[in-house]
Amino acid sequence: MATTKQKEAAKRNLKKARAAQSDRAHGEDVPRRAEGMSTAEENRLSDKDFAFPEQRKEPLSDAKHVRNAIARFDQVEGVSDADRDRAWKRILSAAKKYDIDVDADDWRELFKGGRAKKK
């Protein structure tokens, strides 16, 4: 159950979000507070822009997302080793495109101490 303090904070956040949405709808340029890609932007990406296209996991749209995909590779669950092989090739290709150095030669090296379980 939420506390009174949490409920009040949620109401304030909702009020701010509605005000920002209204301002944007009326033509004002209100910057987003959060960094990164919005859900709408992610939904507009094609399947080939993801490391795991069938699951639409780990977008590879820019250097920041490629670095994140490498860092979180061992946390992706519900994919097979064959999926990981294909995803790793996509990540390496995107890393080359964005001039990112990858220390690991194989994705299996990333699983040392990781939380995800290989299938």
Secondary structure, DSSP 8 states (H G I E B T S, - for coil): ---HHHHHHHHHHHHHHHHHHHHHHTT-----SS-S--HHHHHHS-GGGEEETTTTEEE-SSHHHHHHHHHTGGG--S--HHHHHHHHHHHHHHHHHTT-----SSGGGGGTT-SS---
